[in-house]
Amino acid sequence: MNAWRASIAVTVARSILVLLIATWLIVAGIGKLADLDGFAEALRAHGLIAGPLIQVVSFVLPFVEVLIGAGVVWGLASGSPVRRLVPPLVAVFLAFVLYAAWLSINPPPRPAPCGCGISAVPVENWWPIVIRNTGVIVLLVLCAASSSIAVQRDASSA
């Protein structure tokens, strides 16, 4: 009985963690949608995206964030296994890691807001953002892996 309770507790904790990360993505996307011009200006200040593409990226990315986050929340609510919901979140955060890593190696001429939709504070050192988003990926992968291991263990014991 104790193993069953521990299994339930791990499943709930895993789901809550994925829910929090998905909600973070939704909030960030809504923050960008609330200030599309500010988000476009942050991207422009980074200097990584060519002029005409800034408007496209600044318009499309917030919708992608909200849709992926909402899809994960919907999946959790409808009982989808965590391991199936994690890959889109990992893909988004991997893109964020790569973008921030590039800015760490080739920083903008002046400190600029990260464009994350949550904070408008200019960033001078991008490595903490790389580390934070890498940490999110590690947590997501651990959630998916532990979910898969639990499924395999349940199948073998049946």
C-alpha positions, 0 to 999 in steps of 0.5 A: 500500500505504501508503494502505491501511495508513493507512486500516486504522489510522484505522479501528482508531483510530476503533473503539477510540475509540468502544469506549472511550466505550461502555465509559465509558458502561457503567461509569458505568451500572454505578456508578449501579446499584451505588448507586441510592439515592446516584444518586437523592440526587444527582438530588434535590440538583440540584433539576431533576427533580420528586420522583416522577420522581427514582425513575424516572429514577434507576432507568431511566437506568443501564439505558439507559446500560448497554444503549446502551454494550453495544449499541455494543460488540456492534455493533463486535464484529459488524462494524457500521460506526462511523457507525451506532453513534455516534448513540445515544452522541451522544444520551446525551452530548447529554442529559448536556450539556444537563443539566449546562448547565442546572445551570451556569446554575441551580446547585443551592443547595449543591455536589452530586455529578454523579451520573455513577456514577464520582465522588461528589465534589460539583461547584461548577462544572458548565461543565467537565462541559459541556465534557468531554461536548461534547468527547466528542460532537465526537469521536463526530461526527468518527468517524462523519463520517470513517467515512462519508467513507471509505465514500463514497471506497471506493464511488467508487473501486470 
